[in-house]
Amino acid sequence: MSSRRFRLIRHQDVSGVSGTGPVAEGVQFTDGAVALRWYGDYPTTTVWDGIDSVVAIHGHGGATVVEWLDPEPGPDPDLKLPPRESLRPRPWPDLHSAAEPQDPDPLHSERDPGSFGAAPPWSSRRVFR
């Protein structure tokens, strides 16, 4: 099986936001996960575990349906993916374990200590002392 494209077609706008007709497009990936992109004034992309989740949330009891743009592919004999259920859960890596170096004075580190308060050289403002 390969990825498969679809559209959400809304027959009745239950929420009063999306209108009717095609309201989103998406793709179902080989492992069943779905990426969904909404049309309209506020386009948004969401990711779902599967098409059943999309329909359960956005189908509104049949008011919105999935229109497949690609035919249902058969199994791909060359693709060997383990079933999702057989994968063990893994924790997210700790990407922030080391403290980031801190600049002791990030706003003034390049400034000459004697120039505090003086106008920058490109300024037309004159400083009188």
N, C-alpha and C positions, 0 to 999 in steps of 0.2 A: 504494500500500500504506500502511496505517496501523499503529499499534502493535497488538500481539496478546498477549493474556494466556494464561498456562499454569500448570500445577501439575506438580511432580515427584511421581510415585507410586512408592513403594518397595515392591516385592514381597518382597524379602529384605533384611534389615538386615545387610549384610556387615561394617560397622564396629562394630556393637553400640551405636551412639549414638542414631540417629534414630528407630528403630522402623520399623514398616511402615505402609503407607497413604500419605496425602498428607503430605509432609515439607517442602515449600517451594512458594512461588508466585512467579511472575515475569511479566515483560513483555519482549517482543522489540520493539525500537523500529524505526522505519522504515528506518534504515540497517543493521539487522541486529544491533546491539549488544543485550545482554541485561542486565537487572537482576534479581537473584534474592534473595528474602527467605526465610530459613529459619524454620520453626516451632520450637516447643519451649522448653525452659528457657533456652537461650542464643541468642535470635534474632539473626541476623546478616544483613547485606545485602552482596552482592557484585556486581560488574559484570564482564561478560565481553564479548569481541569478537563472539561469536555463539553460537547454540544448540549448534553442534557441539562447542565447547569445554566447555560445561556437561555435555553427555552424555559426552564423553571422560573427564572427571574424576569426575563423580558417577554415571554410569550403571552402573558396576561390572559391565560385560559383560551388560547386560540386566536386572540386579536392580532398577534404577530406570529408569522411562520418563517421557517427556514426555506429558502429557495437555493438549492445546490446548483452551482454554475458548472461544475465538473462532474462527469459521471462517477459513480462509486467505483473506485478501483478495487480490483481483487487483491489478494495477498501478494506481496512481493517476495518471491522465493529467495532472492539474494540478500534480503534485509533480515538481520538477526538481532532483534531487540528483546531484552528480557521483559517479562510482564512487570508492570509497575508494582504489583503486589509483592513481587519477589525481591524488590530492592530494599535494602535496609536503610532506615533513616540515618542521615548523617548531620551532625551539627554544623552550623555555619562557621567558617573560620573566623578567628578573632583578628580582625584587621587593624585593631587599634591597641595592641598590647604594649607597644613601645611609645613612650611619651615623645611628642613632637618637639624639636628644638624651638626655644622661644627667643625672639629678638628682644633684648632688654629694653630697647626704646625704639619701637618700629616706626614711629612718626618723626623722629628727629635723628636717626642714626647717621644720615648723610649730611646733616647740617653742621656748619662750623659753629662751635660753642659761642663764639663772639658775635654771631649774626642774628641771635634771637631777637625778633621784633623788627629787624631791618626789612625794608622793602626788597623784594626779589629784583634782580638786575633787569628783568624785562618789564617791570612795573613803571608806570609814569608817575607814581606817587613818590614824592620826595620826603625823606625823613630829616627833620631838623632837630639838632640836639643843643 
